Amino acid sequence: MNIRIAALHRYPVKSLSPEPLSSAELKAGHHFPGDRVFAIENGPSGFDPENPVHQPKDKFLVLMRHADLARLKTRYLDETTTLVIEEGGREVARGDLSTGEGRLAIEAFIRRFMPKALRGALKILTAPDGLRFTDSRRGFVSIINLASVQALENALGAPVDPLRFRGNLHVEGLAPWQEFDLVDKVLATPSGVRLRITKRIERCAATNVDPATGLRDMQIPKGLMQAFGHVDCGVYAEVLSGGRIAEGDSFAPEQAALALASSGKQ
């Protein structure tokens, strides 16, 4: 079994747009780098940065409830800790998220953009070390099998953009739904990166939203259940051994990877 990385993405702000990456440096016990570092609190969530605990996703602005967020294209500039927001190809907001002034600029734009969605004051939250604003407490790295997306596409009779599933790694080389057989197994690269697959990812109404237009144009969980008897797509993994991964790199189940390495074949 040879599992190839077809694409990598991070989502710096929960529920805002993806950023494609050519590579990423994984660290043991850490989340995918730069992923879900920020979230937009929709009214008081109870999140305490001094005593941080994982919060349910409905405490924040999320695609499941706020499809219009998909109309915004965002970029996070690590060097200047700045979030840039575009709508319709035009820059509409920019703010340094490390400063109060910068966060206020982004919050003010979101209030103007979707006033009817607000339950209270908006606040941009920053995840402290060891925590990210993922849907799952164990959602360190999310992996989407492109063959499973293709199987769903065939069942629905319409194109399904893999970005609907907001995964960190898109992979090829598995049969449809074969990723579920990898739960509790360890995948390894020839360079020594090791990921333990921890659980299947249950899908919600956020996947119904077209990531390009913001329209609710599909019924993904319903389609999964009707065609395959479950509402899952993708798996979560934790990083056991870190290192650099890049588009085109391959993983294999650990015993197979060890046998391949000992044979001198790559």
C-alpha positions, 0 to 999 in steps of 0.5 A, a space after each residue: 500500500 503506497 499512500 501519496 500526498 496529493 495536496 496539503 492545506 491549512 486553515 489559519 482561521 476556523 471556518 475561513 478559506 484554505 491555504 494550499 501548502 507545498 510542504 509542512 513541518 510536523 512535530 510530534 504531539 503537535 497539531 498541523 502547523 498553522 491550522 485553526 490557530 484562530 477562531 471568531 467567537 460569536 457571543 461569549 463562549 466561555 473560552 479562557 486563554 489562561 485555562 484553555 479547554 476545547 470548545 464546541 464548534 457552535 460557540 464560533 462562526 462556522 460554515 455549518 451555520 454561516 455559509 456566507 463565510 465561504 464567499 470570503 477568501 483569506 490569507 494569513 501572512 505569518 511574517 506580519 501576523 496579518 489576516 487579509 480578507 478579499 470578497 469578489 477579488 477585492 481586498 475588504 479588510 486587513 488586520 494584524 491579529 497580534 494587536 488589538 487594533 488589528 483584531 478590531 478591524 477584522 471583527 468590524 468587517 465581519 459584523 458588517 458582512 453578516 450582521 444577522 448571524 451575530 448572537 453577541 459581540 464578535 471576538 477573535 480568539 487565539 489558540 494557546 500552545 497545545 490547543 487548536 480550534 478543531 472540531 475534535 479534541 483529537 483532530 491533530 491532522 485530518 486526512 482526506 482520501 480522494 478515492 472516497 470523494 470520487 466514490 461519493 461524487 459517482 453516487 451523487 452524480 455531481 462533482 464534489 470538491 474535496 475542499 468541502 471536507 477541509 482536510 490538511 492532507 489529500 491522499 491518493 493510492 487508497 481504495 474508496 473508504 480504505 482509510 477507515 481500515 487504517 484506524 489504530 494503525 501507524 503510517 510512516 514515510 521513508 524519512 521517518 515521519 509517523 502518523 497514528 490514525 485515530 478516528 473516522 471524521 463524522 461529517 456535518 452540514 458544513 460540507 453542504 456549502 460550496 467552498 467557492 460560492 458559499 451556496 448550500 448546493 448539496 446534501 453531503 451527509 445525507 448522500 453519504 448515509 444513503 449511498 454508503 450507510 455512514 456519514 464519515 469522510 476522512 480520518 484524523 491522525 496524531 503525529 508520533 514522529 515529526 519531520 517535513 512532508 511535502 506534496 508527492 511524498 508517500 506513506 505506508 503502514 509502518 510494518 510495510 514501510 519498515 520492510 521496504 526500508 530494510 530491503 533498500 527500496 524507496 
